[in-house]
Amino acid sequence: MHKIITFLSFFACALIVNAQLIKVSAQGNILKSDAKNHRCVLDQQSKLVWEVKLSDKGLQDTNNTYTWFDAKSGVDNGDYSHHCHWGKNCNTQAFIKALNIVKLCKQSAWRLPSESELRTLLIYGDDDLLINPDFFPNTKRKSYWSADEQDVDIAIDVPFFYGGSKSSDKSFDAHIRAVSDAY
């Protein structure tokens, strides 16, 4: 009986989380919930638009990784990271700038999420990937940078395979899940 109640609790939470998520096209149009070609997800509760990772070797490619850089601290040069589709200056600032230039999903204020914003995407359950793959396909079981810093050389990242958060040197490569305030 306890297992059934636990299952129903997780199922109810998943339905609530999914009910607030809407798929969005690259042009900013609302899509049906079963669409497979979405580029962003709107969270109606938080009023945030999230970038979706792709498997196309482009700007949103799921395999791209970046060092943490904001023009004040972190690692700007390509000596540490060549793991993005343009092959140099693979850092958080360059990625966010590129998203804003293309106005992905009609958004032009993309940024790194705070740790707490990023953690709103986590769904704890039996799967080792802690995010809804129907809305966020191609998510890696790796860490994703947040905008939060611990000190000049350390930033906070959120692992999507166990939740929580950790402190990492800004010169390390990690993934990005960009966010924008919906408008």
Steps between C-alpha positions, in 0.01 A plus 500: 500500500786738587655446154173584328462821699862595426449431128180704490672787681786507244249468215289790633812717540609417145157600366512830688851575373409408141175700510695822542741429210427609142707421191608799289636516143819682400273779370326535838177320411318276750504134391292197591624298796592206273714714265855375447649806328487748789802715579389645834270427791284758677444433869165668568545499876841672512449698175840381378589381150759221489727405213470141370808305394521348151709232334586700187860622557384862512466768764266294721683169457479279805872415482619862524675588825631831627727659756336754734574861400318833548766759394591554866615153598535151366677373191459697176753338271467185295806337656279309740194423291446420134182304558239722337393514138707810417812339653650797687401726788265231623390688808170588663508864392559416132218243501249737660600777257446263204151401624406866538624583148282229340207592731420136564124458556462880458695557823787748511585497870649152540720448805641235728239389753551536872560178690147514641347555154694208355394276786131561416551272199605205715251216537605246760393143430633162400671617181860615515423796271321752721313697233197431283643367170172571313555872551880499533633236258873447453580604857832356611547326834759764580532835675351827376639843590301746708563875519589470867859536613668381815806717444703647215614159367207281608143479367204283597374228268205263526547133409195356321584148610475538878365849563645727761773736395876518512781748473729473200802686372391738223764355267318163495264416216131460580173524309263797489120510520428864418193681630313819420222682679184457290361816345 
